[in-house]
């Protein structure tokens, strides 16, 4: 018998994210908070690629999809309780079951894990094979594309506040209005600092020998974990310095 069923088109990365978000929202699983914001950011990145905003859209698109793979790989490892679940992602996902964790903490925990941990290794994976032979102008072009992502993140922040944060914490909308652009500016500065560190870490990792690389990876992981604990206030008010 001939199968006449119409093949199902593969899910786009944004569709895959939104399926998880809808399921988690129904289950009141707070992992939906970060992933909904991440799906908005990913959609805006894809739109920016379509508008031709990047100097090298091929490498940016590859990085975007590889970046998403890191998130879903961590999620699968966590859900299947495998031992190779990254410590920072286990901490981040475990926070959904903790009472008293604010929507902003859930959001920033996810941002911390995905930027300060995943992104270092994503950039390394995409660039390391050719990095040593790249002309300086091409390496600078990669860095400028990395920097342009910051602007897309900043342009997404207001939408995240209106459509995600305010839904979980309506009082945050009033606070946002009172602070005018101060809270956005502070968050933008934080993300900019994190992403600059990420680029430096990735470049350092690409310059390492095989013997040196594990130490750099350990430093990256330890820094992300310290920031995660600070975001959860596990290290007290003095520990907040680790966020920056």
C-alpha positions, 0 to 999 in steps of 0.5 A: 500500500502506498503511503499518501500522507503528506510529510510533516515539515520539520519544526523551525527552531522557534516553533520547537521553543514555543511548543515547550513554552506552551507545554510548560505554561500549562504545567506551570513550569517556570522553565517557560519564563526563560524559554519564552524570552529566548524564543522572542530573541531568536525570532528577532535574530532570524528577522535581522538575518533576513534584513541583512544586518550582519556582515557574515550571515552564514556564520551567524545563522550557524551560530544561532542554530548551534546555540539553540542545540546547546540549550536543547541538549542541556534540557534533554540531559536534565530531563533524562537525568544523565550525569553529563547535565552541566552544573549550571543548567541543573541549577537553573532548571532546578530553580523551577521547584524552589519557592520564592524565586522571582520571575526576574531570577528565573529569567536571568538564571537562564540568560546566565547559563546560556550566555556565560556558559553555552555561548563560549563553547558555541563560538569555539565550536563554530570558529576554532577550526579556522581561527588561526588562519583567519585574516585579521579583518575577518576575525574583526568582522566576526566580533562586530557581528557578535557585538551587533547581537547586543543591539538585538537583545536590547531591542527585545528587552521592552517586549520581554518586560511587557509580554513575559515579566509583567504577566508573572509579576504585574507589579513589575510593570509599575516599577518599570514605569517609575524607573523609566529607562534605568532598569533597561540600561542596567540590564543592557550594561550587564549583558554587554559586560557578559558578552564581552567576557564571553568573546574573550573566553572563546578567543582564549580557548581557541588559543589554548593547547589541548593541555590548557583547554580544560582549565579554561573550560573549568574557569568558564563553568565556575564563573557561571555557577558563581553567578547563578548562586549570586542570582539566587542569593545563595551567597548573600548580598556580598555575593552579588558582586559575582553577577558582574 
